[in-house]
């Protein structure tokens, strides 16, 4: 702690250099270390899921990707396919938030680009599918992503 300085008349007060920041610097530095860890190894993730001759009229999990602990997920794209587009519906869920539901793909296949969207550690990207008429339908989904692991 600095000792008090007596000022002479007309003398400007001494400047404090980072006085306020010195108080909480250790806590700030510890907090920043959590987010400033350098990223290390990259691991590609391309889980492919399919349901063959599915007849369920309730949503079934087609494919799910959960970002591993101590890593950052980078989502590039999701591709969807169905053998019967007029009666097939998809649902996409990111981290427990539904992005779309009861969506029909008129052409039979669809690729949704995400261009490197960051997905936090522990979050899930899930694709669900169902048929509206209980007739056997094939569904496919692939999630193109990568996980970047933090260096310890």
C-alpha positions as CSV (number, residue, x, y, z in Angstrom):
1,X,0.0,0.0,0.0
2,X,1.3,3.5,-0.9
3,X,2.0,5.9,2.0
4,X,0.1,9.2,1.9
5,X,1.8,12.1,0.2
6,X,1.5,15.6,1.6
7,X,1.0,18.1,-1.2
8,X,2.5,21.6,-1.3
9,X,0.4,24.5,-2.5
10,X,0.1,24.5,-6.3
11,X,1.6,20.9,-6.6
12,X,-0.6,18.5,-8.6
13,X,-1.6,15.3,-7.0
14,X,0.4,12.2,-8.0
15,X,-1.2,9.9,-10.6
16,X,-2.5,6.6,-9.7
17,X,-1.4,3.9,-12.1
18,X,-4.0,1.1,-12.3
19,X,-4.9,1.7,-8.7
20,X,-8.4,0.3,-9.1
21,X,-7.4,-2.6,-11.3
22,X,-4.7,-3.8,-8.9
23,X,-7.4,-4.7,-6.4
24,X,-9.1,-7.3,-8.5
25,X,-6.4,-8.2,-10.9
26,X,-5.9,-11.8,-9.6
27,X,-9.6,-12.6,-9.9
28,X,-9.8,-11.0,-13.4
29,X,-6.7,-12.9,-14.5
30,X,-8.1,-16.2,-13.3
31,X,-11.4,-15.6,-15.1
32,X,-9.7,-14.7,-18.3
33,X,-7.6,-17.8,-18.2
34,X,-10.8,-19.9,-18.6
35,X,-11.5,-18.3,-22.0
36,X,-8.0,-17.5,-23.2
37,X,-6.7,-21.1,-23.2
38,X,-5.1,-21.8,-26.5
39,X,-6.9,-24.3,-28.7
40,X,-4.9,-27.4,-29.6
41,X,-5.9,-30.5,-31.6
42,X,-8.7,-30.5,-34.0
43,X,-10.8,-33.6,-34.4
44,X,-13.3,-33.9,-37.3
45,X,-16.8,-35.1,-36.5
46,X,-19.1,-36.5,-39.1
47,X,-21.7,-38.6,-37.4
48,X,-24.1,-40.3,-39.9
49,X,-27.5,-41.5,-38.7
50,X,-30.2,-43.3,-40.5
51,X,-33.6,-44.8,-39.8
52,X,-34.5,-47.6,-42.3
53,X,-38.1,-48.3,-43.1
54,X,-39.3,-46.1,-40.3
55,X,-43.1,-46.0,-39.7
56,X,-43.3,-43.9,-36.5
57,X,-45.6,-40.9,-36.6
58,X,-43.8,-39.5,-33.5
59,X,-40.4,-37.9,-33.7
60,X,-37.5,-40.3,-33.4
61,X,-33.9,-39.3,-32.9
62,X,-32.1,-39.6,-36.2
63,X,-28.7,-38.3,-35.2
64,X,-27.1,-36.3,-32.3
65,X,-23.8,-34.7,-31.7
66,X,-22.7,-33.6,-28.3
67,X,-19.6,-31.4,-28.0
68,X,-17.0,-33.1,-25.8
69,X,-15.9,-31.5,-22.5
70,X,-12.9,-29.2,-22.7
71,X,-13.5,-28.5,-26.4
72,X,-15.2,-26.1,-28.7
73,X,-17.5,-27.4,-31.4
74,X,-17.5,-25.9,-34.9
75,X,-20.5,-26.8,-36.9
76,X,-20.1,-26.6,-40.7
77,X,-23.3,-28.2,-42.1
78,X,-26.1,-30.6,-41.6
79,X,-27.5,-32.7,-44.5
80,X,-30.9,-34.4,-44.4
81,X,-32.4,-37.0,-46.7
82,X,-35.7,-38.8,-47.0
83,X,-37.0,-41.4,-49.4
84,X,-40.6,-40.0,-49.3
85,X,-40.4,-36.2,-49.1
86,X,-44.1,-35.5,-49.2
87,X,-44.8,-37.3,-45.9
88,X,-41.6,-36.9,-44.0
89,X,-40.9,-34.3,-41.4
90,X,-37.8,-33.1,-39.6
91,X,-37.0,-31.3,-36.4
92,X,-33.7,-29.7,-35.5
93,X,-32.7,-28.9,-31.9
94,X,-29.6,-26.9,-30.8
95,X,-28.8,-26.9,-27.1
96,X,-32.4,-27.7,-26.1
97,X,-33.8,-24.9,-28.4
98,X,-35.9,-26.1,-31.3
99,X,-34.7,-24.4,-34.5
100,X,-37.4,-25.9,-36.8
101,X,-40.1,-28.5,-36.4
102,X,-42.6,-30.2,-38.8
103,X,-40.5,-29.1,-41.7
104,X,-40.9,-30.9,-45.0
105,X,-38.1,-31.3,-47.6
106,X,-39.7,-31.2,-51.0
107,X,-36.7,-32.3,-53.0
108,X,-35.9,-35.3,-50.8
109,X,-32.6,-33.9,-49.6
110,X,-31.4,-30.7,-48.0
111,X,-28.0,-29.3,-46.9
112,X,-28.0,-26.5,-44.3
113,X,-24.7,-24.6,-44.2
114,X,-23.6,-23.2,-40.8
115,X,-20.2,-21.9,-41.9
116,X,-18.2,-22.6,-38.8
117,X,-20.9,-21.8,-36.1
118,X,-19.4,-22.1,-32.6
119,X,-21.1,-24.6,-30.3
120,X,-20.1,-24.5,-26.6
121,X,-18.8,-27.5,-24.8
122,X,-21.5,-29.9,-23.6
123,X,-24.2,-28.7,-26.0
124,X,-26.0,-31.0,-28.3
125,X,-27.2,-30.7,-31.9
126,X,-30.0,-33.2,-32.5
127,X,-31.9,-34.2,-35.7
128,X,-35.3,-35.9,-35.4
129,X,-37.5,-37.4,-38.1
130,X,-41.0,-38.8,-38.5
131,X,-43.5,-39.8,-41.1
132,X,-47.0,-38.4,-41.3
133,X,-48.7,-41.5,-42.7
134,X,-47.0,-44.5,-41.0
135,X,-45.7,-45.8,-44.3
136,X,-42.1,-47.2,-44.3
137,X,-39.7,-44.4,-45.0
138,X,-35.9,-44.1,-45.0
139,X,-34.2,-41.1,-43.3
140,X,-30.6,-40.1,-43.3
141,X,-28.8,-37.2,-41.6
142,X,-25.1,-36.2,-41.3
143,X,-23.6,-33.5,-39.2
144,X,-20.3,-32.1,-40.5
145,X,-18.4,-30.5,-37.7
146,X,-15.1,-30.5,-35.8
147,X,-14.1,-30.3,-32.1
148,X,-11.2,-28.1,-31.1
149,X,-9.6,-29.2,-27.8
150,X,-8.1,-26.8,-25.3
151,X,-4.5,-27.3,-24.4
152,X,-4.0,-28.1,-20.7
